[in-house]
Amino acid sequence: MSCLPATAGRMERIAPFYVMDLLARARAMEAAGQDVVHMEIGEPDFITPQAVIEAGQQALANGKTHYTPALGLPALREAISTYYQERFDTQIAPERIIITPGASGALQLVMGVLAEAGRKVLLPDPGYPCNRNFVEWMGGTPVALKVDAASHYQPTAEQLSECWDEQTVALMLASPSNPTGTVIPPTQLSELAAFAEAHEGVLVMDEIYQGLLYEQAPATLLHERPQHFVINSFSKFFGMTGWRLGWLVAPECYVDAIERLAQNIFLAASTLSQYAALQAFSTDTQEILEQRREIFRQRRDFLYPALLDLGFDIPLQPEGAFYIYANSRPLANDSSTLCEDLLQKARVAVTPGKDFGRNQAQHHLRFAYTTDIDQLHKGVERIRGCLKKR
Ligand SMILES: Cc1ncc(COP(=O)(O)O)c(C=O)c1O
């Protein structure tokens, strides 16, 4: 049915998040009594650590039900500042830390203050699908940089020198990346930052998977380059997706504009969630999160060779997050059709490459190891059976 008045023209350019549709269909199959292995979901299967849940319950019992300041609860901004100091040996003034409704809220704020008609924002393809839509939403132009295994699926300074022009204001990137789980090597990152600085631009660095690294120690761009935007969240490493809480570290000169935008868009992040998150940095909670990280590592160590054995081409072992981006070309002509077959015939839900951009999208699938190892075993065997019959 067509709407009157018609939806704004920009809606033509806002793509759906296919994985959400896939998840809904997988859930419908389950409701009809079928057993589905979920390897599409980008959220930890673990529930939020108990101490955090209890802090949320306590906040409710204490009547913490009013708005916080738009930039966030001062105690939480302090706690995040202390986290940067203690974990990353990096001094970040609490005044630069803005509490947001998830990393999603942070991404909207950053694009709100940077993107507009006539401005370009560069981003990797494949990459996190919502980013290009945030740029579009603000009237800006997203420019996709094709990335591949040769550069860890991350942009390079050479690409910036080819694509950056007078209209370009920022480069968005994520490390570890969604969908590839790859990390940007420090030298490559320094070159990108230096390039952006030399051209009066900024990096918008998404560190949402910062705590989920399996070989190397977590790091932050802010340690070397404090003058860029850094986004983080309580969703992934902290296991708090449903609490909708994240944060943004912004250069000081943007904080006033961001505050005005936050006041207007969402007034403040959830009060309950902010009180709960105060417990996320406690030693006990951090221990639990570290144990979970180890479990994710074990899952990756099972799934990566298992997918290679099935015939997928995965040139780099993912170093973080909980995703494996696999080239399905040796097995199928089109990854969306394969994805559909896997759901319908093998009852395994995975995400098609088209969710992450256009670059070789029809030859890739994203597997998420956000389910336990028995389910992963089951999923792999079902996929093996399905591939044999194709
Ligand atoms: C790279 C990246 N950034 C941001 C988000 C949004 O996360 P949230 O809004 O739950 O913090 C996600 C979610 O999958 C993501 O993968």
PDBQT file of the ligand as one rigid body, heavy atoms in Angstrom, charges set to zero:
ROOT
HETATM    1  C1  LIG A 401      30.387  -2.953  14.276  1.00  0.00    +0.000 C 
HETATM    2  C2  LIG A 401      29.118  -2.686  15.015  1.00  0.00    +0.000 A 
HETATM    3  N1  LIG A 401      28.861  -1.431  15.440  1.00  0.00    +0.000 NA
HETATM    4  C3  LIG A 401      27.720  -1.131  16.088  1.00  0.00    +0.000 A 
HETATM    5  C4  LIG A 401      26.774  -2.112  16.367  1.00  0.00    +0.000 A 
HETATM    6  C5  LIG A 401      25.522  -1.712  17.125  1.00  0.00    +0.000 C 
HETATM    7  O1  LIG A 401      25.588  -2.219  18.423  1.00  0.00    +0.000 OA
HETATM    8  P1  LIG A 401      24.729  -1.697  19.663  1.00  0.00    +0.000 P 
HETATM    9  O2  LIG A 401      23.862  -0.595  19.196  1.00  0.00    +0.000 OA
HETATM   10  O3  LIG A 401      23.968  -2.886  20.154  1.00  0.00    +0.000 OA
HETATM   11  O4  LIG A 401      25.733  -1.242  20.679  1.00  0.00    +0.000 OA
HETATM   12  C6  LIG A 401      27.004  -3.427  15.958  1.00  0.00    +0.000 A 
HETATM   13  C7  LIG A 401      25.987  -4.483  16.185  1.00  0.00    +0.000 C 
HETATM   14  O5  LIG A 401      26.047  -5.577  15.673  1.00  0.00    +0.000 OA
HETATM   15  C8  LIG A 401      28.208  -3.727  15.268  1.00  0.00    +0.000 A 
HETATM   16  O6  LIG A 401      28.505  -4.972  14.850  1.00  0.00    +0.000 OA
ENDROOT
TORSDOF 0
